[in-house]
Amino acid sequence: MKNKLKDNQEEVLKLCSEGKSIMGVGLETIEFNKLTDLQKELLEECLEGESIEEVGVKNAKSNLFELYENEIWWNYNATPSDCMEAFHEVERYLNALGDKEVRQKALIGDFYEMCTKSQWNIDSFAGEGSNCKDISTVPKEHVAWDQLGIRYGFTESEVYQVLKHNRETKELETLLNSPMEYGRVAYFARFSNVDERGRITLQFIDSNDNKSLIKLEVEYTDDHLDLIQRLISKTYADYINPYSKEVNSLKEFSIRKTESLKRWIQKGNQDKVNKINSDMIEKFDRVEDAKSKKSFYKQFVNMLYSVKGDLEMKIA
């Protein structure tokens, strides 16, 4: 049987290093080299000598489950536990080929559904001042972290990190979603999951039409004060500073245009005078618009500062 996985491995790794994707999925999530020889042998059997692109993840998983249920694949050079581990790791590998954000959301939903069915109050595992670091204290034998990981293509430690980050950001969302309105626009805050680059996105969304009012992407940190400060700095860089630059440019623009206006009036060139007047009106309109938008986004910064202050008081 021709081993197309090995034949294609060099090309797969090349694409991965270039940040390209296979079947729409970032190749950085494909960790073929972490599989043991036994696990690679089972994967090859599932793919029937073809590549993943040719067989497709769905068919590969179907073949895997058929091999498992019918016990038609066993390596007699390995122990039963090694064979069972091979099935689990190949399933984890195949599930890891799905979109990471989708998998994270499904994992989080599955976890909290398990909590609901078991009538757990997750907050009871936290305690005051825990900084959300104690999700790991949820009884491991009930949660089955590794089984969740296999189902959604994550290692056990990655499962813990996904749930930990989700819990942390949900607590921040609660603070950010305190009742408040900016002018006539009601909003709600929403964090994304931490992506494969270690970055997180915060959006403030219009409650009326669900349109994004502001979108901030920063490197994630579990230090909430540092995270809020990064969001503040990002708001200034992406939303406030550009408009401040437009507003601050008015003085120099006005001096320059006034000098030109005086010169062309003296020369009696009405066309030039009219053009300068038109430019000054357009500039004034842009500045007024910039002032309005700067004021709008400044309110988000003030709210972030308020949340940061509340966090500092809790720490103190």
Helices and strands as residue ranges (DSSP letters): H 4-17, E 21-22, E 25-26, G 27-29, G 32-34, H 37-47, H 52-55, H 57-70, H 80-95, H 100-117, G 122-125, G 135-137, H 140-143, H 145-152, H 156-176, E 181-182, E 185-191, E 199-206, E 212-219, H 224-235, I 236-240, H 241-248, H 250-267, H 270-315
